[in-house]
């Protein structure tokens, strides 16, 4: 691999070329790099990362208590045993990723502070050319690659989603989105209102509560949560028997997947029973006198939105202790000293935190061009939720909604490496998902069925996302239990992939 030297801007830059270019050095990109090294070691590759270091979401989020909202036995890679508590802090997850990078010497493949601004495919050259801005040298450079592996994640890291409310400019205290957490925010002894009730709110409230005068979760509507001990009895038992960690990891991983698969099916088949199972431990903590129906019984069905795990029920323990409280209402406007609610009540606050979610990006907000034509992603149809019609030599990692993201990182890693090997066997250099004659008249559906899964961030962007068909291989299954059987044996020669 030839390194590009830093030269004055007016001197033409050498374009570095690689077999595979991975976009992003978060958990997806690090996983992709591992699979390439393990399964296709003959391929040259590079990982371009816009941030100062690896970690992706775990580098972006710095708010108090940042942790996983799913267990690390399944959020962790299948090839790297997890040895800690099931729900892990940001620092523990970063340490885990650092161990993968060090063990496989991945650092030499990663270029930090490299932001891709444009990607152009040329059928004549049979390659992608990427325009890149280097923050470390304030320089514009180019890379080219035979294959793009998009591992950039699904939301914009630069800033989170904050609605606009009347009077926000009148509030005299700080208004903070967790995605842009200031290092010098002092909340000790302060009255804090957290707007939102998703995983982020449920994480930072118990972390902040002991130091605040009081902290209030203000929600427009309730959210489902899993309450679980932050231990795993099966893992503890196996370790007492001196079972190797690789076996512990795989056995516990399978048990968790079996249990969550059963719970997911219960939610689909018997939603009322699943609802009661989710609410029961909340009732046990907060007692019969607490208004569970108003504050913790959502209007939607279980699993129509992602469900975060609350380890040891810490959010609810904070509510029971009086350090935290929940208000279910809508915002009328901000005032100088807090928030006026539509009910007429007021919430006094020194600090307001808008834990109101994020904005999705579309292919990393990179300007894609295919043979001189700007790519309209919404006009494409997905191939198995990981490639797209009319877009050559590109795969994207988009994780699961109802299972850990990384489960799909591993499955897609296997698929892409198998596809690259298949192309070598065929002696071709280009693969493009293309509708077959029998697929031309199939019914087209949204990227995700809103009746099945409908969080706000997805609803806001659904018109910008690819469509899916009503049959394989044009469906976006987003179901680990289905894909773990289907992807490894997917027919690469069924006519849906056109090779040149």
N, C-alpha and C positions, 0 to 999 in steps of 0.2 A: 504494500500500500504506500503510495507516494503522498507525503504531506504537502499541503499548500503553504508556502511561506507567506508571511505578512509583508505586503509590498505597498508602495504608495498607490492611492486610489486610481491614478491615471494609467497605471500599468495593467495590462490585461491579465486577468487571473486564470490560472489553470483550473479546469473543471475536474474535480475528483470523481471517479466513477467507481461504483460498487455493484455487485450482483443484487444485493438487497439493501434497502434503506429503511430503517425503522424510525418512525416518528414518535418521540416521547420516551422518557426514561423513568416512567412510573412503574407500577406493578405489572402493567401489560407489556411495556417495552422491555423490561428486564426479563420477563418470562419468555418473550419472543426471542431475545438474544440467546437465552439458555437453549431453547429448542433448536435454533439454527446451529449452534456449536455442537450440540449432541447428535442431531440427526442429519445435518448437511454441513459438515465441517469444511467441505471444499468451497463453500460459498463465501465470498468476501462481503462484509457488511459494515455499516456504520449506524449509530444511534444518534439522532439529533434531538437535543433537549433545549427548550427555550429558557428554563430556569437556571439558577446558579448551581444546582446540584440535582441528584436523583431524588425520587420519591413521589413526584406528581402531587396528588391530593394531600399527601402527608407532609409535603413541604409548604404547600399553599396555606393549609389550615393551621393557625397558631393560637386559636382561642383556648381558654382554660378547659382542661379535661378532654381534649381531643382524643378520640378512641374509635375503634372499629364498631360498626353496628351489626356485624355478623361474626360468627366464631372463626378463630384463626386456623382451626383444623381444616376448614374448607376454604377460607379466604387465603390461607397460605398455599404455596405451590404443592403439588403432589410429590415433587422430587426433593423437597426440603422440609424435613420434619419440624413441626411446631412443638416446643417443649414447655411453653408458659401457660398462663391462664387462658381460657377460651376467648374472652373479650380482652383485647390488648390496647394499651395506650399508643399514641402516635410514636413516642420515642422507642417503644418496644418493636413496633412494626418497622421503623426506619433501621433499627439495629438488625433486624431479620433480613431486610433487603440488602444492607451493607455486607452481611455475611455471604449472601449469594454472589454479590459483585466481586468480593475479595476471593472467594473460593474458586471462581471461574475466570478471574482476571478480566472481568468485563469492562473495567474502567478504561482500558486502552481503546475500546470501541466507541466510547461515548464522547460527544462534543457538546459541552454545555454552552449556554447563552447563544444558541443558534436558533433563531426564529424563522421558520419557513413562511414566506409571503406569497409565493406562487409555485405552481407545479404544472408543467406542460408535457403532455405526451405527444411524441412524434411516431407515427406508424412507419415513416420512412427510416428513421433511426432505430426504431423498436426500443425506445427507452424513455424514461422520465427525466426531465431537467428541472431542477428546483432552484429557485432564487431564495437566498438565505441572508438574513441580517444578523451580523455578529455584534452582540452588545459589548463584548469584551474588547474589541478592537475598533468598533464603530465602522465596520467595513461590510460591503456587500460582496458575497461570494456565491458560487454556484456548485451544485453537486448533480451528478446524474446517476441513475440506477435502472437496472432491468426490472426490478419489482419493488413496489411500495407496500410497506406493512404499517398501516395506520394504527398507532397505539396511544393516541393523544388524549383519550378519555372523552367524556361526553358533555362536559360543561366548560364555560369560560372561566379561566383562572384569574383573569385580571380584576374582575369585580363580580360581586354577587347580584342577585335580583332583589331590588328594593322597590316596592310600589311607591307612588307619590301620593301623600296625604296632605290635605289642606293644613296649613299652619306649621309645617315642618321647620320652616325658617324662623318661627317664633320661639321654638323650644330653646331654652338657654343652656341646656346641657349637651353633652356629646350624643350623637346618633351613630351607632356603630353596626356595620354588617360583619358577622363572624368571619367572612372570607377576607376581610381587610382589617384584621384586628390590630390595633396600635399597641406597640410594646409598652408604652407608658400609661396605659389606661389604669387609673386607680379607682377601684370600686369598693375598697374597704370602708365599711360603715355607711355605704350609699344605698339609696333606694333605687332598685333596678327593675325595669320592665322589659321582658323579653317577648317580642311579637313573633308568634309562630309556635308550633307544637310538633315539629318533625324531629328527626334524629338529632339535629344540631342543638335545638333547644333542650331536648331531653338529656343531652350530654353536658352542656355548659351550666345548666341550672344547678344540678347537685354539686358541681365543682366549685361554683361561685358562692352558693348559699351560705356556707359557714362564715364567710368574710363580709357579706353584705348586711346592711341593716335589715333589709328584706328584699326578696326577689319574687317577681310575679310573672307567671307565664300567661300572656294574653293570647287567646286563640279565637279564631272565628268559628271553628268547628273542631270536634275532638279527633284524635288519632289513635290507631291501635298500637299496642306495644306487646312484646314478649317480655315477661319477667322470668329470669333464669338465675340460678346460682352461678357465680363465676368460677366454677370448678367443673370437672368432668369425672364422674365416678368410674367410668370404664377406663379412662386413662390412668387414674390413680391406682386402680386395681392392677392393671397390667404392669405398671412401673414397680409396684410392690413385688411382682413376680420376676423382676429383672428382664422383662421382655424388651428386645432392642427397640430403640426409638423409632426406627423406620417402620417396624411392625405396629407399634403403638399408634403412630400417625395414620397409617392406612386403616387399621381396624376402627379407630375412633371416627375417622373421616366417614367410613362406610356407615357406621351406626348413626351419626348425625344426619347423613343424607337420607337414610331410611326413615328416621323419625320425622324429619322435616317434609319428606315426600308424603308421608301419611297425613301429616297435619295440613299440607296443601290440598291433598285430595279431600280431606274432611271439609275444608273451607269451601271447596267447589261443590261437593255433594250435599253437605249439611251445614250451610252457612250459619244458621241460628245456633247450632251446637258449638261450632267453632268460635262464634262470638262469645258465648258463655264461658268457654274454656280460656279465652283471652282475658275476660273481665274478672274471672273468679279470683286470681291472685291479687288483683287490685283491690277487690272488696275485702280480702283478708287483711291487707295492710291498712287500708283507710277506714274500715269499719262500716257497719250498716247505716250509720247516720250521715255518711258522706254522700253527696249527690253525684253518684257515679253516672247516672243516665245523662245528666247535662254535660259533664266535663270529660267523660272517658268512653262514651258509647257512640261511636261514629255513625253517620248516616249511610255511609257506603258499606259494602260487604267486605268481610275479611279477605285480604290479599288483592283487593282492587288497587291498593297502594302498598308500597314497600313497608314492612313492619320491622322496626328497629328492636334490638334486644336491649333490655334495661338490666344490667347485671346487679344482682342482689336487690333489685327494686329500688335503687338509690334515689331516683326521682321522687318516688312515692313516699319513701322514708323521710325525705326533706319536707314534703307536704304535711305528713303526719306530725313532724316535730314543730311545725309552725314557722320554720325558716323560709319556706316557699309557699306560694299559693297559686291557684289557677282561676282565671276569669275567662268565661266564655261569652264573648260579645263582639261587636264590630266597632271600628274606629270611626268616630264622627270627624274629629280633627285633633291636631296637636295644639297644646297650649304652651305658655311660657314655662309652666311647671309640671307638665305631664301630658296626659291624653284624656280627652273627653270622649266618652263612649256613646253609642247610639241609644243606649238605654237611659242616658242622662247622668250616669255615674261618672266619676273621674278617678283616674289613677295618677297619684303624685309620683314623680320620678326625678332622680338626679341624672340617670343614664338610661337611654333607650337603646336596646339591641334589636335589630331587625333580622331575626333568624327566619327569613322569608324565602329561602331557597336560592336557586341559581338559574342561570340562563344556559341552555344547551348551545353548543357550537355545532356547526355542520362541517364535518371533515376538518376540524381544527381551524375553521374560518380562513382556510387557505384558498386562494383563487385558483381553481383547477381549470385547465384548458385541455381539450382532447382534439388533436389535429386542427388547431386554430379556432375551435368552437368552445366558448365558455361552458363549463359543465353546469347544468341545472339538475342538482341532485334529486329534486322532487320529481323529476320526470323519469328517473331510473326505477327499475324493479330489482329487488334484492334477490340474490342467489344465496339461499340458506342463511340469510341474515349476516353475511360476511363479505360478499362481493356484490357487484352491481352491473346491470346490463349496460353495455356500451362503454364500460370503463375497463381498459386493459390492464393486466398485471398489477392489480391492487387488491388487498384484503384489509378489512377493518375489524378491530376487536371492539365489540359492544357486548358488555357482560349481561348477566341475568338480572331480572327484576326480583325474582322470588328465591334466589339462591345467591351464593357468594360470587362476586364478579370474576374471581380468579379461576373458578371452575371452567369458565369458557376460554380463558387465556390458554389453559393447557390443551383443551380440545381443539381450538383454532390453531395452536402451535403445531399439533400433530397434523392437522389437515393441510396447512400451508406447506409444511415440509414434505408431506406426501405428494402434494401437487407439484412442487418444484422438482421432485425426483421423477415424477411421471412425465413432466415436460422434457427432462433430459432423455428419458427412455424413448420418447417420440421424436426427439431431435428437433423440437420447436422452441421458439423463444417468446411467443406471445400467447396469452390465454385471455379470452374475453367472454363473460357470460352473455348469452344470446338466446332470445326466445326461439324455440323450435316451432315448426308449423302448427303442431297440435296445441301450442300454448298461446297462439296469437289472440284468440277470442276469450281467454279465461277472464273471470271476474277479478278486478283489481281492488285491493283493500288497503286501509292505512297501514303504516309501519307497525302499529300496535292497535288492536281493537280497543276503543275507549270503554266498551262495556266490560272488558276483561281487566284492563289496567289503565288508570287515568290520573296520575299525579299532575299537579299544575305545570311543572316544567315541561312535561311531555305535551300537554294540551296546547301550551303556548307555541310550540314549534312543530306540531304534527304536519302542517302544510308544507314545511320545508324539508321533510324527511322522505326517503324513498317509499315506494309502495311495495306491497307484497301480493302474490297471487293466491289463488284458492287451492293450489296443489303443490306438491314437491316437484322440483327443488326450489320453488320460488316463494316459499313461506319463510317468515321470520318466526321460528318456533318459540324462542326465548324460554325454553323448557329444558333444563339440564337432564332430566330423567329420560326425555325423548332423544336428545342430541347425543348423549353418551353412547347410545346404541346405534344411531343413524350416521353420525359424522365419520366414525372410523371406517365404515364400509360403504360410504357414499360412492356411487358409480361416477368416475371421472370421464367416462366415455359414453354417456347417455345422450349426447348431442346438445346438452345445455351449456357446455363449455366449448367454445370455438377456438381451435389451435391454429397458429400460423408459424 
